[in-house]
């Protein structure tokens, strides 16, 4: 079952997030408090477009993001999409994305996200037709003090 995330779901989402991103290929070290705070920020911004995948009342996946108008269409910025490693390749990620599209009811939805091209997630997004943008390049780093 796919449904909108509620505030009561955030703890389960944080625990799953911590589990998923501690595994290969990410090998990050989140604790539950950090993950909860991180996910809650995105949920608070646009709770209607944060979705949960459940199986037998257990959280097995989630998608956090937000919608905004972009030129002549709706853009959805996907911050996080994660599925329990035991449930991957079972269609749950696709169901989350499909539910979002159905919920938006738009025929022309643009999606933006950042993905590490060396992970299986990149191939998953490419299956939907997403590609690297031709004009924009992702920049990141630590800002040095400007004098």
N, C-alpha and C positions, 0 to 999 in steps of 0.2 A: 504494500500500500504506500502511496505517496501522498503527503499532505504538507501544509504549511507548518513551519516550526513555531512552537510557542516558547515562552520564557521557561516553562517547566522542562522543556526538552534540551536546554542548553548544556546541562551537566552531562547528559548521555552523549551529546554531540562532542563535547570537549574530551571526554574519555576516549571516544572512538578516534577523534582527530589525533590525540596524543599517541595512540596505538599505531595508527596508519603511518604517521610521519616519523615514527621511531624506526620503522622497518626500511629495508632496501627499497628504492634507491635513494631515499631522502636521508635516513639516519640522523634525524634531528632530535634534540633533547628538550621536549616540552614537558612541563608539569601540568597537572590538571587546572590549576589556578590560572596559569598563563594562557592555556588554550581556551578556557572559559572566557577570560577577559577579551582575548583576541576575537573570538567568534561573536561574542555579545555586541561588540562595537559594530560589526557589519549587520547583525540582526536588528539592532536598534535603528539603523539608518533606513532600512527598507524591509521590515519583517514580512510583508506580503509576498516577497519574491525570494525568500529563503525556504528551502524545501527539505523534507525529511523522507527517507526511505525506511520503511518498517517491514519486518517479517516476524510474524508471531509476537507482535508488540515489542520487538527488540530493534533498536536503531542499528541499521546496517549500512547506512549511507546518508550523506547530506550535501546540500549545495547552498552556498552563501553568496549573495551578490545583490546587485541593485540595478534598477531600470532608470533610464533618463531619456528625454527626447534628443534625437540627433538628426539634424537636417530634416529629411522627410520620412523618418522611421523611428522606431524604438530601438535603443541600444541597451543590452544587458551586459553589465560588467560582472563577470564571474570571478569572485575573489577566491573561492575554494569549492572544489567538488571532490569528495572522498568517499570511498566505499571500503568496507571491511575486506581485508585480503582474502578471507575465506569465501567471500561472496562475489569477488571480481569475475568478470567474463560471464556473468549471469544476466546481463541486461539491465541491471539496476541503475547504472550511470546514465544509460540511454533513456530509461524511464523518467529519471529526474529532469533531464533536458526536455523530453517530450511533454511532460506535465507543465513545465514552465511555458513552452510555446503554446500549449492549449489554453493555459491560464491567461496569457497575454492576448490571445485571440487575434493576433496580427499575422498577416501573411509575409511581412517583410521585417523580420527582427534581426538586427545586427548583434553579434556577440563579440566581446573583447575579453581577453584574459592574458595572463602571463604564464607560460609553461616552460619548464626546462626541456629542451629538445632531446636530451639524452635519456628521458624517462618514457615509460610506456604511455603515460598520460598524453604526451604530444601526439602519438599515433592515434589515440582515441579521439582527440579534438580534430585531427585531420580527416577522420572518417566522416565528420559532420560537414566537411568542406572548409574548415577554418585554415587559414594560411598566415604566414608572416606578412605583416602589412608592408606595402612597398614604399611608404613615405616615412614611417616612424621607426625609430630605433630606441630600444630600452636602455636607459642610463641608470646606473645606481652606484652607490659608494658613500663614503663618509664625508660630510661637508667639513672642510677645514675652516678654521676661524679666519674671517676676513678682517683685515686691519684697515 
